[in-house]
Structures are given as C-alpha cells and as structure tokens.
Amino acid sequence: MKFNSRETHVHDGYRFDVEVGVSVSYGGWYEIYDAKSGGELFHEEGELELDKIDGKWTLTGYDGTFELHPLVIEAVAAQGILIDL
C-alpha cells in the first residue's frame, strides 16, 4: 500500500490542511496545520504506525503528539485503513 493524501477541512472555525502518507517500506506520516497562517498558529506532524492484521492495514499507533487530531484519523480511515488505537 502506498498513498499520499492532502485535503483541506474546516474544524472549530479554522481551515486546516491535512496531509497523510503511507509507504510499505517506511510506514506512515501525517502533518496538519492551519491554512491561514501556514502553520504559525497550529502545526502538528509525526509518524503513523501501521501493521497488517488479518490481511488488513491497521493504524495501531502514532508518534509526534499526545493525541492524534480527529482530522488525521478521518484522513487515514478514508484510505481504507482500519483504526485500532
């Protein structure tokens, strides 16, 4: 599995750019930031830990933040990856 996704969402009155990528050889990554300031107001990025469980790619962990932003979780799930955090 390999993909890169970039979407813009409005959440809590702010416009966020959400980028998510996955490569079988590397794993996954994410970045989310407020679009208006280019990340000066809000910026978060890190790694996504993916495992193949029963033949299905599953998000089992992450690194880079205390809590993974809901928009990142939505972007990962939209790619058909199961969420098991």
N, C-alpha and C positions, 0 to 999 in steps of 0.2 A: 504494500500500500504506500502510495506517495501522493501528497497533495499540498497545495498552498492555497489559502483562502483569505480574502480581505473583504470586509464588509463594514458599512457604516450603520450605526444604530443610535437611536435617541433613548436615553435612560436617565431618569431623575432630572429631566430638563437639560441634560448635556448631550452633545453629539460625540460619540466615541467611534474611533476607528479600531476594529478588532482584526488582528492578523493571527492565523493559526497555520502551522505547517507540520507535516509528518513525513519522515523518510524511514524506511525499514532499517537502513544501515545506521542511522543516527538516533532515531527516536522522534520526539516531537518538541515543538516550541510554541510560545504564544507571546503576543505583545498587544497591549490595549492602551490607548491614550486618548485624551480629549482632543478633538479635531481642531477646535478654535485656536488653542494656544500651541498646537503641535506637541503637546505633552508637557508643557511647563506647569500646568495646573494639576494634571493627573497622568501618571505613567506607571505601567506595571509590565514586567516581562519575566519569562522563566522557561523552564523545561517541563515537558509533559512526559510522564512515564506510562508507556503502553506495553501491554502484554497480550499475547494471543491465547485466549482462554476458550476451550472447546471450539476452536476454529474461528473465533470472532475476535477482532481487535477491540481491546477494552482499556479505557483510561483508568489506571489503578493508583496513580499518584501524580504529584507535581512538586516543583521546587521553584523558589523565587518570591513567594509571597505566603503570608499566613493563611489566607483564604482565597481560593480561586474565584475570580469575578464571574457572576452568572452569565454574562455575555460570552465569555470564553467557553464555558461549559456548553452553552447553546451552539456555538460555532463548531465545537468538536462533535457534538451529537448530530448535527446536521450533515456531517460527513459519514454517518452510519457507524460511528464508533460508540460502543456501549460505555456507560459511565458507572464505575464501581468505586466510589471514594468513601 
